[in-house]
Amino acid sequence: MNLRFVLAALPLLGFAATPAKAVTIDLISNVINAPDNAIYQDFDSYASGVYPSISWGPVKLAVDANVVDDATGVYVLGTGEIGNEYVAIPGGTSLTFSFAGPATYFGMLWGTVDDFNTATFYDGDTVVGTFTGSDLLDPPDGVSAIYANFYAVDGTFTSVVLTSGDDSFEFDNVRVAATPLPAALGLFGMAVAGMGVFGLRRRRAA
């Protein structure tokens, strides 16, 4: 089943629609619009390092087995100590979020937005949606970070693959839920709604 999309971003940063993906643009600022029972992971309980995989509840994050690259695991970066950590995806690398059951919501703080960052949503083996950094910021500046909320209305997704074409794709504060959508989003398809923009310096995976 194809999913429709809605993308919301701060008006001061501009926006771009991609007709091929049936993207409709709305403007909402500084909002994290997750369902109340979304499962949350901020990676702050992990010290900086490389992990074969990271799991919490029904969610597993691991290197995409279908992508040939040099990644050896999930790169957690930060201060070198537990607290204020985030995940970075080196260039040419993909990470996959796998869910134990169908999901309707996925949110993350998408850091240092670049045009070579890609988020692809799957229902089984079927691609139901793809976003790049250019869909969030036009043009992507490699500095700003946006909290992106992705909703599926007329379908579900079972995994999300994040791919970085260059160094690097950073993300944090992940939320996942399989609950019905908030009523305010009932007319939309998969939505990137409510994005807070924060000033972050570019970080590269070692």
MDAnalysis code that builds the backbone (N, CA, C; Angstrom):
import MDAnalysis as mda
import numpy as np

u = mda.Universe.empty(618, n_residues=206, atom_resindex=np.repeat(np.arange(206), 3), trajectory=True)
u.add_TopologyAttr("name", ["N", "CA", "C"] * 206)
u.add_TopologyAttr("resid", np.arange(1, 207))
u.add_TopologyAttr("resname", ["MET", "ASN", "LEU", "ARG", "PHE", "VAL", "LEU", "ALA", "ALA", "LEU", "PRO", "LEU", "LEU", "GLY", "PHE", "ALA", "ALA", "THR", "PRO", "ALA", "LYS", "ALA", "VAL", "THR", "ILE", "ASP", "LEU", "ILE", "SER", "ASN", "VAL", "ILE", "ASN", "ALA", "PRO", "ASP", "ASN", "ALA", "ILE", "TYR", "GLN", "ASP", "PHE", "ASP", "SER", "TYR", "ALA", "SER", "GLY", "VAL", "TYR", "PRO", "SER", "ILE", "SER", "TRP", "GLY", "PRO", "VAL", "LYS", "LEU", "ALA", "VAL", "ASP", "ALA", "ASN", "VAL", "VAL", "ASP", "ASP", "ALA", "THR", "GLY", "VAL", "TYR", "VAL", "LEU", "GLY", "THR", "GLY", "GLU", "ILE", "GLY", "ASN", "GLU", "TYR", "VAL", "ALA", "ILE", "PRO", "GLY", "GLY", "THR", "SER", "LEU", "THR", "PHE", "SER", "PHE", "ALA", "GLY", "PRO", "ALA", "THR", "TYR", "PHE", "GLY", "MET", "LEU", "TRP", "GLY", "THR", "VAL", "ASP", "ASP", "PHE", "ASN", "THR", "ALA", "THR", "PHE", "TYR", "ASP", "GLY", "ASP", "THR", "VAL", "VAL", "GLY", "THR", "PHE", "THR", "GLY", "SER", "ASP", "LEU", "LEU", "ASP", "PRO", "PRO", "ASP", "GLY", "VAL", "SER", "ALA", "ILE", "TYR", "ALA", "ASN", "PHE", "TYR", "ALA", "VAL", "ASP", "GLY", "THR", "PHE", "THR", "SER", "VAL", "VAL", "LEU", "THR", "SER", "GLY", "ASP", "ASP", "SER", "PHE", "GLU", "PHE", "ASP", "ASN", "VAL", "ARG", "VAL", "ALA", "ALA", "THR", "PRO", "LEU", "PRO", "ALA", "ALA", "LEU", "GLY", "LEU", "PHE", "GLY", "MET", "ALA", "VAL", "ALA", "GLY", "MET", "GLY", "VAL", "PHE", "GLY", "LEU", "ARG", "ARG", "ARG", "ARG", "ALA", "ALA"])
u.atoms.positions = np.array([
    [0.846, -1.194, 0.000],
    [0.000, 0.000, 0.000],
    [0.879, 1.240, 0.000],
    [0.586, 2.163, -0.904],
    [1.335, 3.418, -0.936],
    [0.871, 4.327, 0.189],
    [1.783, 5.061, 0.749],
    [1.459, 6.009, 1.803],
    [1.647, 7.419, 1.286],
    [0.731, 8.307, 1.662],
    [0.874, 9.706, 1.308],
    [1.772, 10.370, 2.343],
    [2.254, 11.562, 2.007],
    [3.203, 12.212, 2.898],
    [2.825, 13.666, 3.144],
    [3.211, 14.141, 4.334],
    [3.130, 15.558, 4.642],
    [4.417, 15.949, 5.344],
    [4.993, 17.072, 4.982],
    [6.272, 17.508, 5.541],
    [6.105, 18.900, 6.116],
    [6.438, 19.068, 7.396],
    [6.309, 20.375, 8.031],
    [7.656, 20.841, 8.532],
    [7.987, 22.108, 8.276],
    [9.276, 22.650, 8.707],
    [9.107, 24.107, 9.079],
    [10.148, 24.670, 9.653],
    [10.093, 26.072, 10.035],
    [10.061, 26.972, 8.812],
    [9.166, 27.969, 8.765],
    [9.076, 28.831, 7.594],
    [10.333, 29.641, 7.346],
    [11.100, 29.969, 8.389],
    [12.289, 30.794, 8.192],
    [13.365, 30.070, 7.402],
    [13.291, 28.749, 7.361],
    [14.312, 27.985, 6.669],
    [13.888, 27.599, 5.264],
    [12.657, 27.923, 4.870],
    [12.198, 27.574, 3.534],
    [11.755, 26.133, 3.484],
    [11.216, 25.721, 2.295],
    [10.717, 24.366, 2.162],
    [10.636, 24.026, 0.693],
    [10.547, 22.712, 0.421],
    [10.463, 22.250, -0.959],
    [9.552, 21.049, -1.024],
    [8.715, 20.987, -2.053],
    [7.839, 19.850, -2.263],
    [8.392, 18.989, -3.377],
    [8.171, 17.681, -3.265],
    [8.609, 16.747, -4.285],
    [7.383, 16.038, -4.834],
    [6.830, 16.486, -5.970],
    [5.577, 15.942, -6.478],
    [5.595, 14.432, -6.649],
    [6.730, 13.850, -7.017],
    [6.783, 12.415, -7.258],
    [6.452, 11.623, -6.001],
    [6.658, 12.241, -4.832],
    [6.356, 11.562, -3.586],
    [5.059, 12.086, -2.975],
    [4.307, 12.886, -3.723],
    [3.046, 13.451, -3.263],
    [3.211, 14.126, -1.916],
    [4.230, 14.956, -1.788],
    [4.514, 15.633, -0.532],
    [3.740, 16.939, -0.461],
    [3.012, 17.139, 0.611],
    [2.327, 18.391, 0.886],
    [3.051, 19.071, 2.035],
    [3.260, 20.372, 1.935],
    [4.038, 21.087, 2.939],
    [3.124, 21.810, 3.918],
    [3.384, 21.650, 5.199],
    [2.742, 22.433, 6.244],
    [3.854, 23.003, 7.109],
    [3.553, 24.010, 7.891],
    [4.582, 24.685, 8.674],
    [4.238, 24.649, 10.154],
    [5.013, 23.900, 10.915],
    [4.851, 23.806, 12.360],
    [6.236, 23.914, 12.980],
    [6.386, 24.694, 14.044],
    [7.724, 24.905, 14.599],
    [7.845, 24.365, 16.015],
    [9.025, 23.814, 16.293],
    [9.418, 23.438, 17.653],
    [8.397, 22.560, 18.362],
    [7.909, 21.530, 17.664],
    [6.931, 20.625, 18.247],
    [7.397, 19.192, 18.079],
    [7.396, 18.431, 19.168],
    [7.584, 16.991, 19.087],
    [6.206, 16.381, 19.251],
    [5.653, 15.846, 18.182],
    [4.254, 15.440, 18.152],
    [4.132, 13.921, 18.186],
    [4.729, 13.297, 19.195],
    [4.715, 11.841, 19.310],
    [3.495, 11.377, 20.095],
    [2.985, 10.171, 19.791],
    [1.931, 9.589, 20.627],
    [2.414, 9.449, 22.067],
    [1.472, 9.463, 23.006],
    [1.834, 9.445, 24.422],
    [2.626, 8.204, 24.819],
    [2.342, 7.075, 24.181],
    [3.021, 5.839, 24.584],
    [4.143, 5.450, 23.629],
    [4.700, 6.419, 22.911],
    [5.833, 6.129, 22.031],
    [7.024, 5.653, 22.851],
    [7.744, 4.670, 22.343],
    [8.940, 4.149, 22.993],
    [10.112, 5.064, 22.660],
    [10.866, 5.460, 23.678],
    [11.871, 6.515, 23.529],
    [13.276, 5.981, 23.767],
    [14.232, 6.485, 22.985],
    [15.646, 6.149, 23.174],
    [16.487, 7.381, 22.883],
    [17.294, 7.799, 23.877],
    [18.172, 8.952, 23.665],
    [19.656, 8.570, 23.650],
    [19.957, 7.267, 23.792],
    [21.324, 6.734, 23.714],
    [22.243, 7.241, 24.826],
    [21.699, 7.982, 25.785],
    [22.538, 8.542, 26.838],
    [23.042, 7.489, 27.820],
    [22.448, 6.304, 27.808],
    [22.919, 5.245, 28.704],
    [24.084, 4.468, 28.107],
    [24.492, 4.846, 26.896],
    [25.608, 4.180, 26.219],
    [26.837, 5.083, 26.221],
    [27.975, 4.518, 26.569],
    [29.230, 5.249, 26.417],
    [29.601, 5.290, 24.943],
    [30.387, 6.268, 24.549],
    [30.825, 6.361, 23.159],
    [31.544, 5.079, 22.754],
    [31.230, 4.599, 21.561],
    [31.840, 3.370, 21.088],
    [31.048, 2.790, 19.943],
    [31.407, 1.573, 19.533],
    [30.743, 0.885, 18.431],
    [30.035, -0.341, 18.991],
    [28.732, -0.467, 18.699],
    [27.924, -1.553, 19.223],
    [27.402, -2.410, 18.069],
    [27.422, -3.749, 18.217],
    [26.884, -4.606, 17.153],
    [25.435, -4.272, 16.822],
    [24.665, -3.968, 17.843],
    [23.280, -3.537, 17.674],
    [22.830, -2.904, 18.980],
    [21.739, -2.164, 18.913],
    [21.134, -1.562, 20.099],
    [19.645, -1.865, 20.041],
    [19.109, -2.429, 21.112],
    [17.691, -2.779, 21.150],
    [17.033, -2.152, 22.365],
    [15.778, -1.765, 22.206],
    [14.972, -1.321, 23.336],
    [13.522, -1.674, 23.018],
    [12.892, -2.404, 23.945],
    [11.531, -2.868, 23.707],
    [11.454, -3.648, 22.400],
    [10.476, -3.321, 21.544],
    [10.322, -4.033, 20.273],
    [11.159, -3.453, 19.139],
    [12.118, -2.585, 19.462],
    [12.897, -1.889, 18.434],
    [14.341, -2.388, 18.450],
    [14.885, -2.649, 17.257],
    [16.294, -3.025, 17.132],
    [16.956, -2.142, 16.094],
    [18.138, -1.625, 16.422],
    [18.928, -0.791, 15.522],
    [20.224, -1.522, 15.217],
    [20.505, -1.750, 13.924],
    [21.705, -2.493, 13.549],
    [22.146, -2.080, 12.159],
    [23.362, -2.481, 11.778],
    [23.863, -2.225, 10.429],
    [22.973, -2.938, 9.432],
    [22.656, -2.268, 8.318],
    [21.827, -2.858, 7.271],
    [22.596, -3.996, 6.607],
    [22.100, -5.212, 6.762],
    [22.803, -6.379, 6.224],
    [22.791, -6.416, 4.704],
    [21.911, -5.635, 4.077],
    [21.807, -5.642, 2.618],
    [22.728, -4.623, 1.958],
    [23.463, -3.852, 2.753],
    [24.343, -2.822, 2.210],
    [25.793, -3.234, 2.449],
    [26.577, -3.250, 1.391],
    [27.992, -3.601, 1.511],
    [28.776, -2.337, 1.839],
    [29.341, -2.279, 3.017],
    [30.102, -1.102, 3.421],
    [31.089, -1.502, 4.501],
    [31.772, -0.541, 5.046],
    [32.807, -0.814, 6.039],
    [32.307, -0.688, 7.474],
    [31.019, -0.472, 7.657],
    [30.506, -0.295, 9.009],
    [30.598, -1.594, 9.795],
    [31.005, -1.502, 11.030],
    [31.119, -2.676, 11.885],
    [30.058, -2.704, 12.969],
    [29.255, -1.664, 13.055],
    [28.231, -1.622, 14.076],
    [27.603, -0.251, 14.152],
    [26.938, 0.003, 15.280],
    [26.269, 1.275, 15.523],
    [27.250, 2.198, 16.239],
    [27.563, 3.336, 15.626],
    [28.531, 4.277, 16.186],
    [27.821, 5.252, 17.126],
    [28.110, 5.165, 18.410],
    [27.583, 6.105, 19.392],
    [28.697, 7.078, 19.741],
    [28.431, 8.366, 19.551],
    [29.433, 9.399, 19.787],
    [28.934, 10.383, 20.830],
    [29.825, 11.247, 21.276],
    [29.453, 12.271, 22.238],
    [30.659, 12.727, 23.018],
    [30.502, 12.813, 24.315],
    [31.566, 13.340, 25.169],
    [32.612, 12.296, 25.514],
    [32.339, 11.030, 25.170],
    [33.230, 9.953, 25.578],
    [32.789, 9.309, 26.873],
    [31.835, 9.922, 27.547],
    [31.271, 9.376, 28.765],
    [29.768, 9.235, 28.574],
    [29.132, 8.490, 29.463],
    [27.690, 8.305, 29.363],
    [26.980, 9.641, 29.569],
    [26.025, 9.929, 28.708],
    [25.277, 11.175, 28.765],
    [25.494, 12.006, 27.522],
    [24.418, 12.568, 26.984],
    [24.473, 13.451, 25.815],
    [25.061, 12.754, 24.588],
    [24.741, 11.490, 24.421],
    [25.256, 10.739, 23.280],
    [24.277, 10.812, 22.105],
    [24.773, 10.472, 20.929],
    [23.953, 10.416, 19.718],
    [24.571, 9.374, 18.804],
    [23.873, 9.024, 17.733],
    [24.376, 8.033, 16.776],
    [24.794, 8.742, 15.499],
    [25.923, 8.338, 14.937],
    [26.417, 8.892, 13.673],
    [26.595, 7.759, 12.667],
    [26.157, 7.998, 11.435],
    [26.291, 7.016, 10.360],
    [27.365, 7.506, 9.404],
    [28.482, 6.793, 9.279],
    [29.544, 7.218, 8.358],
    [29.079, 7.165, 6.910],
    [29.802, 7.854, 6.035],
    [29.471, 7.862, 4.618],
    [29.476, 6.470, 4.019],
    [28.512, 6.199, 3.135],
    [28.406, 4.908, 2.490],
    [27.841, 3.821, 3.373],
    [27.215, 4.221, 4.478],
    [26.741, 3.265, 5.479],
    [25.250, 3.429, 5.717],
    [24.577, 2.331, 6.050],
    [23.161, 2.360, 6.403],
    [22.936, 1.672, 7.738],
    [21.991, 2.192, 8.503],
    [21.509, 1.534, 9.709],
    [20.023, 1.273, 9.553],
    [19.555, 0.159, 10.117],
    [18.150, -0.216, 10.000],
    [17.492, -0.277, 11.370],
    [16.348, 0.407, 11.505],
    [15.461, 0.230, 12.643],
    [14.460, -0.855, 12.261],
    [14.460, -1.964, 12.994],
    [13.502, -3.043, 12.765],
    [12.524, -3.081, 13.933],
    [11.241, -3.274, 13.620],
    [10.205, -3.263, 14.645],
    [9.579, -4.650, 14.762],
    [9.219, -5.049, 15.982],
    [8.625, -6.359, 16.202],
    [7.253, -6.474, 15.558],
    [6.589, -5.343, 15.343],
    [5.284, -5.320, 14.696],
    [5.143, -4.060, 13.878],
    [4.057, -3.921, 13.111],
    [3.857, -2.733, 12.281],
    [3.815, -1.460, 13.126],
    [4.427, -0.401, 12.627],
    [4.457, 0.890, 13.319],
    [3.712, 1.936, 12.501],
    [3.198, 2.941, 13.188],
    [2.545, 4.063, 12.516],
    [3.252, 5.383, 12.771],
    [4.213, 5.394, 13.693],
    [4.913, 6.639, 14.027],
    [6.396, 6.362, 14.233],
    [7.228, 7.267, 13.683],
    [8.673, 7.235, 13.908],
    [9.147, 8.673, 13.980],
    [9.814, 9.028, 15.060],
    [10.328, 10.384, 15.203],
    [11.783, 10.369, 15.609],
    [12.531, 11.379, 15.175],
    [13.940, 11.476, 15.569],
    [14.416, 12.913, 15.416],
    [15.433, 13.254, 16.196],
    [16.141, 14.509, 16.004],
    [17.146, 14.264, 14.881],
    [16.873, 14.803, 13.706],
    [17.695, 14.616, 12.506],
    [18.749, 15.706, 12.524],
    [19.989, 15.325, 12.849],
    [21.032, 16.312, 13.080],
    [21.780, 16.717, 11.834],
    [22.290, 17.928, 11.839],
    [23.103, 18.486, 10.751],
    [22.592, 18.024, 9.392],
    [21.413, 18.499, 9.025],
    [20.704, 18.011, 7.835],
    [21.514, 18.258, 6.567],
    [21.767, 17.180, 5.817],
    [22.495, 17.238, 4.549],
    [21.668, 16.581, 3.452],
    [21.953, 16.949, 2.186],
    [21.206, 16.349, 1.087],
    [21.568, 14.888, 0.858],
    [22.674, 14.421, 1.445],
    [23.051, 13.017, 1.282],
    [22.514, 12.129, 2.410],
    [21.704, 12.690, 3.310],
    [21.012, 11.906, 4.334],
    [19.696, 11.389, 3.757],
    [19.405, 10.111, 3.926],
    [18.169, 9.531, 3.402],
    [17.513, 8.649, 4.453],
    [16.195, 8.792, 4.602],
    [15.396, 7.911, 5.456],
    [14.386, 7.194, 4.575],
    [14.446, 5.860, 4.542],
    [13.564, 5.059, 3.700],
    [12.695, 4.171, 4.579],
    [11.385, 4.213, 4.348],
    [10.420, 3.455, 5.140],
    [9.947, 2.241, 4.349],
    [9.899, 1.085, 5.023],
    [9.508, -0.169, 4.387],
    [8.309, -0.781, 5.093],
    [7.424, -1.384, 4.307],
    [6.401, -2.285, 4.816],
    [6.776, -3.661, 4.287],
    [7.426, -4.463, 5.107],
    [8.033, -5.692, 4.611],
    [9.182, -5.345, 3.682],
    [9.114, -5.843, 2.436],
    [10.150, -5.540, 1.447],
    [9.763, -4.385, 0.534],
    [8.609, -3.770, 0.779],
    [8.096, -2.715, -0.088],
    [8.438, -1.337, 0.463],
    [9.042, -0.506, -0.366],
    [9.325, 0.877, 0.027],
    [8.025, 1.670, 0.003],
    [7.673, 2.295, 1.117],
    [6.448, 3.083, 1.196],
    [6.728, 4.573, 1.345],
    [7.984, 4.950, 1.491],
    [8.308, 6.373, 1.570],
    [9.796, 6.598, 1.708],
    [10.271, 7.681, 1.100],
    [11.681, 8.052, 1.180],
    [11.804, 9.555, 1.352],
    [12.638, 9.982, 2.291],
    [12.926, 11.393, 2.505],
    [14.432, 11.608, 2.492],
    [14.868, 12.735, 1.959],
    [16.267, 13.144, 2.056],
    [16.335, 14.448, 2.839],
    [17.550, 14.867, 3.145],
    [17.712, 16.132, 3.839],
    [17.137, 17.298, 3.068],
    [17.093, 17.190, 1.741],
    [16.540, 18.263, 0.908],
    [15.045, 18.421, 1.107],
    [14.353, 17.376, 1.574],
    [12.928, 17.481, 1.853],
    [12.668, 18.233, 3.148],
    [13.658, 18.283, 4.026],
    [13.491, 18.969, 5.301],
    [13.934, 20.415, 5.239],
    [15.062, 20.666, 4.584],
    [15.588, 22.020, 4.437],
    [15.937, 22.261, 2.979],
    [15.653, 23.439, 2.479],
    [15.976, 23.791, 1.099],
    [16.692, 25.142, 1.084],
    [18.032, 25.127, 0.905],
    [18.873, 23.928, 0.772],
    [19.296, 23.417, 2.140],
    [19.661, 22.131, 2.235],
    [20.212, 21.621, 3.493],
    [21.492, 22.373, 3.831],
    [21.680, 22.696, 5.109],
    [22.839, 23.521, 5.453],
    [23.927, 22.761, 6.200],
    [23.694, 21.479, 6.518],
    [24.715, 20.714, 7.214],
    [24.996, 21.206, 8.619],
    [24.152, 22.082, 9.147],
    [24.359, 22.656, 10.478],
    [23.120, 22.467, 11.350],
    [21.949, 22.830, 10.812],
    [20.718, 22.771, 11.594],
    [20.305, 21.331, 11.873],
    [19.609, 21.134, 12.978],
    [19.008, 19.847, 13.310],
    [17.506, 20.036, 13.426],
    [16.750, 19.081, 12.935],
    [15.298, 19.182, 12.904],
    [14.691, 17.957, 13.572],
    [13.714, 18.152, 14.461],
    [12.987, 17.000, 14.974],
    [11.880, 16.662, 13.982],
    [11.986, 15.486, 13.379],
    [11.057, 15.061, 12.333],
    [10.137, 13.975, 12.863],
    [8.821, 14.183, 12.699],
    [7.811, 13.203, 13.084],
    [7.217, 12.588, 11.828],
    [7.354, 11.284, 11.657],
    [6.820, 10.588, 10.492],
    [5.602, 9.770, 10.916],
    [4.459, 10.019, 10.268],
    [3.231, 9.298, 10.568],
    [2.735, 8.536, 9.344],
    [2.215, 7.324, 9.535],
    [1.536, 6.571, 8.483],
    [0.048, 6.541, 8.812],
    [-0.787, 6.941, 7.858],
    [-2.227, 6.976, 8.089],
    [-2.913, 5.788, 7.436],
    [-2.758, 5.623, 6.119],
    [-3.477, 4.572, 5.412],
    [-2.596, 3.345, 5.204],
    [-1.798, 3.021, 6.193],
    [-0.921, 1.862, 6.134],
    [0.018, 1.873, 7.325],
    [0.989, 0.995, 7.323],
    [1.982, 0.918, 8.389],
    [3.357, 0.697, 7.777],
    [4.385, 0.753, 8.608],
    [5.728, 0.407, 8.154],
    [6.363, -0.512, 9.189],
    [7.282, -1.349, 8.743],
    [7.888, -2.354, 9.617],
    [9.370, -2.115, 9.857],
    [9.974, -1.211, 9.087],
    [11.383, -0.879, 9.305],
    [11.686, 0.472, 8.687],
    [12.758, 1.084, 9.169],
    [13.241, 2.357, 8.635],
    [14.743, 2.220, 8.421],
    [15.203, 2.544, 7.217],
    [16.626, 2.483, 6.897],
    [17.159, 3.903, 6.743],
    [18.168, 4.250, 7.520],
    [18.830, 5.551, 7.424],
    [20.158, 5.355, 6.710],
    [20.386, 6.134, 5.651],
    [21.581, 5.981, 4.823],
    [22.301, 7.306, 4.713],
    [23.625, 7.257, 4.795],
    [24.444, 8.452, 4.633],
    [25.362, 8.274, 3.435],
    [25.279, 9.204, 2.478],
    [26.137, 9.137, 1.308],
    [27.515, 9.708, 1.550],
    [27.685, 10.414, 2.670],
    [28.966, 11.033, 3.015],
    [29.002, 11.142, 4.534],
    [30.102, 11.607, 5.101],
    [30.200, 11.783, 6.548],
    [29.481, 13.061, 6.969],
    [28.484, 13.014, 7.749],
    [27.828, 11.809, 8.244],
    [26.364, 12.132, 8.470],
    [25.591, 11.148, 8.957],
    [24.169, 11.307, 9.265],
    [24.045, 11.106, 10.769],
    [23.743, 12.180, 11.517],
    [23.615, 12.085, 12.964],
    [22.149, 12.122, 13.356],
    [21.797, 11.349, 14.384],
    [20.425, 11.398, 14.888],
    [20.406, 11.055, 16.369],
    [19.299, 11.406, 17.020],
    [19.163, 11.210, 18.462],
    [17.678, 11.261, 18.802],
    [17.355, 10.992, 20.073],
    [16.005, 11.164, 20.617],
    [14.946, 10.496, 19.740],
    [15.094, 9.188, 19.570],
    [14.209, 8.414, 18.694],
    [12.948, 7.998, 19.446],
    [11.802, 8.115, 18.765],
    [10.522, 7.674, 19.315],
    [9.820, 6.800, 18.281],
    [9.215, 5.694, 18.741],
    [8.517, 4.761, 17.859],
    [7.207, 4.363, 18.518],
    [6.124, 4.279, 17.718],
    [4.828, 3.868, 18.257],
    [4.006, 3.173, 17.181],
    [3.103, 2.315, 17.630],
    [2.182, 1.633, 16.722],
    [0.756, 2.035, 17.040],
    [0.578, 3.224, 17.603],
    [-0.729, 3.691, 18.035],
    [-1.413, 4.471, 16.932],
    [-2.740, 4.649, 17.037],
    [-3.442, 5.492, 16.062],
    [-2.890, 6.905, 16.072],
    [-3.097, 7.619, 14.969],
    [-2.592, 8.979, 14.839],
    [-3.387, 9.963, 15.672],
    [-2.757, 11.063, 16.083],
    [-3.518, 12.152, 16.685],
    [-4.590, 12.632, 15.721],
    [-5.743, 13.042, 16.242],
    [-6.852, 13.446, 15.386],
    [-6.474, 14.562, 14.432],
    [-5.590, 15.456, 14.856],
    [-5.209, 16.601, 14.026],
    [-4.513, 16.177, 12.749],
    [-3.962, 14.950, 12.731],
    [-3.252, 14.492, 11.542],
    [-4.064, 13.477, 10.755],
    [-5.331, 13.322, 11.072],
    [-6.141, 12.298, 10.447],
    [-6.317, 12.441, 8.956],
    [-6.168, 13.646, 8.409],
    [-6.346, 13.862, 6.978],
    [-5.063, 13.703, 6.206],
    [-3.961, 13.527, 6.881],
    [-2.672, 13.431, 6.211],
    [-2.245, 11.979, 6.076],
    [-1.268, 11.758, 5.236],
    [-0.688, 10.423, 5.112],
    [0.487, 10.325, 6.056],
    [1.623, 9.891, 5.581],
    [2.809, 9.857, 6.436],
    [3.296, 11.290, 6.564],
    [3.470, 11.766, 7.787],
    [3.743, 13.179, 7.981],
    [5.069, 13.383, 8.670],
    [5.793, 14.352, 8.193],
    [6.904, 14.879, 8.960],
    [6.355, 16.166, 9.526],
    [5.875, 16.119, 10.784],
    [5.124, 17.235, 11.332],
    [5.795, 17.704, 12.605],
    [6.009, 18.966, 12.743],
    [6.584, 19.467, 13.976],
    [8.078, 19.291, 14.020],
    [8.791, 20.282, 13.629],
    [10.231, 20.174, 13.577],
    [10.869, 21.315, 14.347],
    [11.662, 21.017, 15.339],
    [12.400, 22.035, 16.064],
    [13.785, 22.146, 15.488],
    [14.230, 23.345, 15.239],
    [15.548, 23.543, 14.643],
    [16.504, 24.026, 15.718],
    [17.630, 23.355, 15.805],
    [18.618, 23.667, 16.827],
    [19.965, 23.878, 16.163],
    [20.784, 24.755, 16.707],
    [22.121, 24.966, 16.162],
    [23.076, 23.898, 16.660],
    [23.553, 23.074, 15.762],
    [24.514, 22.031, 16.102],
    [25.690, 22.112, 15.158],
    [26.854, 21.887, 15.675],
    [28.025, 21.821, 14.819],
    [28.063, 20.463, 14.144],
    [28.650, 20.410, 12.942],
    [28.786, 19.138, 12.251],
    [29.672, 18.205, 13.071],
    [29.231, 16.977, 13.203],
    [30.028, 15.961, 13.864],
    [30.275, 14.850, 12.865],
    [31.450, 14.303, 12.848],
    [31.798, 13.226, 11.933],
    [32.113, 11.961, 12.721],
    [31.687, 10.839, 12.162],
    [32.016, 9.560, 12.790],
    [33.484, 9.261, 12.566],
    [34.116, 8.715, 13.594],
    [35.532, 8.384, 13.468],
    [35.700, 7.143, 12.602],
])
